Amino acid sequence: MSLVLDPAAQDLLFREARTANTFTDEPVTEEQVQAIHDLVKYGPTAFNQSPLRIVLVRSAEARERLIPHMAEGNRAKTASAPLVAILAADNEFHEDLPKLFPHFPQAKDVFFAERPVREQAAALNAALQAAYFIVGVRAAGLAAGPMTGFDFAGVQKEFLDDDHTPLMIVNIGKPGEDASYQRSPRPAYDEVVTTV
Ligand SMILES: Cc1cc2nc3c(=O)[nH]c(=O)nc-3n(C[C@H](O)[C@H](O)[C@H](O)COP(=O)(O)O)c2cc1C
């Protein structure tokens, strides 16, 4: 009774949501992806950096270029998912900071003048946004299949540039037959939380 979110929404986002490995043919529309973005863009990031960038792999030609970079066990599902999204961190996010963090426009130069600092911040904050994105996919009634089993350098070269670091690739769609493995256990509260 401690959670105020509607129990059906709790189930949709977490308890009944599963990582999908197979999908139906039902397409994922541009409108759905926009609705997901328009929701999850409000998830917090440090200085409102918002460094996540998303490449939607929609054409058959692009999909063919992607598959060889996937780990063997990730190829079939990436080939058959209705939509595949490459999630990347923008290491030059600081250029947008004066607009995104108008309370303190100097943040760009004061904190993020150095590339290694930006890379660290972008990796953390884009990963947070990737998590928001996965939950947003679920909020749209779809299933996500996030993957880090791929050749990062190969994907960066093929689809991104030196300023954009791949984070994960996400298959998206309605779950198909036998879409998920048996639910694996999660650590218990006492294993995770200590109080000081
Ligand atoms: C960042 C990330 C990377 C993952 N990489 C892979 C992968 O390369 N291949 C794969 O089959 N599953 C991958 N998974 C799926 C996880 O194993 C799965 O989400 C986890 O076991 C929870 O499954 P459940 O949502 O069905 O409970 C990945 C998940 C995440 C979040």
The ligand as an ORCA input file, in Angstrom:
! r2SCAN-3c Opt
* xyz 0 1
  C      22.000     -3.410    -20.619
  C      21.465     -4.791    -20.939
  C      22.187     -5.607    -21.786
  C      21.691     -6.860    -22.136
  N      22.366     -7.609    -23.072
  C      21.793     -8.736    -23.540
  C      22.351     -9.424    -24.658
  O      23.356     -9.004    -25.249
  N      21.726    -10.550    -25.079
  C      20.596    -11.030    -24.474
  O      20.070    -12.049    -24.930
  N      20.041    -10.394    -23.415
  C      20.599     -9.259    -22.945
  N      20.003     -8.570    -21.902
  C      18.762     -9.102    -21.306
  C      18.873     -9.449    -19.811
  O      19.484    -10.687    -19.623
  C      17.446     -9.413    -19.221
  O      16.938     -8.119    -19.378
  C      17.408     -9.788    -17.735
  O      17.806    -11.118    -17.548
  C      16.028     -9.590    -17.142
  O      15.075    -10.353    -17.819
  P      13.493    -10.120    -17.549
  O      13.213     -8.679    -17.900
  O      12.784    -11.034    -18.520
  O      13.224    -10.434    -16.135
  C      20.473     -7.328    -21.553
  C      19.765     -6.485    -20.684
  C      20.239     -5.237    -20.394
  C      19.415     -4.340    -19.498
*
